[in-house]
Amino acid sequence: MRKSKSKAGQAARDQGLISGFPKRLATAQILVDGTTYTATSAVALLQTRVTAAAQLASAKAGYLAAAKAADAVENATAATVSGLVEAVYVAFGDDPAALSDFNLPVRKKGVMTPAQRLEASAKAKATRVARHTMGPKQKLAITGTAAPAAAAPATGAIVPPVGGTASK
């Protein structure tokens, strides 16, 4: 006999067997694995399977509802818990005794290999060149040149001095 792959499929098959035994094999005795079954005993055995499957479905639904509720609580409080953890790290730093009371690990500082340091330095220099960024001493060394003065208009109009007002 082909076995059903899902619990729901098994329960449906078992339910079909329960309805078929009294109808078609009410007086028969069936020998399976050395045990003789009547229609009544076969129905009782199948009913235990159907009941167990129904309890499983109910328990699974309860579990899924509880898991969904737990996820909702976790998502709603994640930022606060993260802030609490950070507050503990700020308060106690790298004190392993204090952090172990909170069941938190001591934070490990990242160590760069010499090759990683060279790569980071080259990348920083390339970024400064690409962005044309300078340090304060480099900025002091830059001076501008004045643009040549514009020629006076040929119409004979009076041009006020730059930055001041013309007197009347």
C-alpha positions, 0 to 999 in steps of 0.5 A: 500500500502506498503511504501518504506523504503528509499527515493530513493525507494520512488522516484522510486515508485513515478516515476513509478506512474507518468508513469502509471497514463497517460497510464492506468488512463488518464480519471479516477477520483480518490477520496482520503481523500475527494479530487478528483484527475485526472491523471494530478493532480495526476501526478503533486502531484507525481512530487512535491514529486520526485522533493523534493526527488531529491533536498534532494539528492542534498542537502545531497550530498552537505552536505556530501561533505562539511562535508568531507572537514571540516573533512580534514581541521580539521585533517590537523590543529589538531596538530597546534590547539593543540599547540596553546591551550597548548601555551595559558595554558603555558602563562596564567596557571590557570588564569580563567579570561584569560582562559575564554577569550579563552573559555578554562576551568581551568585545574583541578588537579587530586586528589588521594584517600588514597587507590589510594596512597597506591596502587601507592606506593606499585606498585612503590616499587614492580617495584624497586624490580623487576628492581633492582633499587637503590638510590645513597646511596644504590649504595655506599654501594655496593663494589666488591670483587677481583677475585683470581689471575690466576696461571702463565702458566707452559711453562715459558713464561713471562707474562707482568704486567696488565695495563703496557707494557713489557720492552725489 
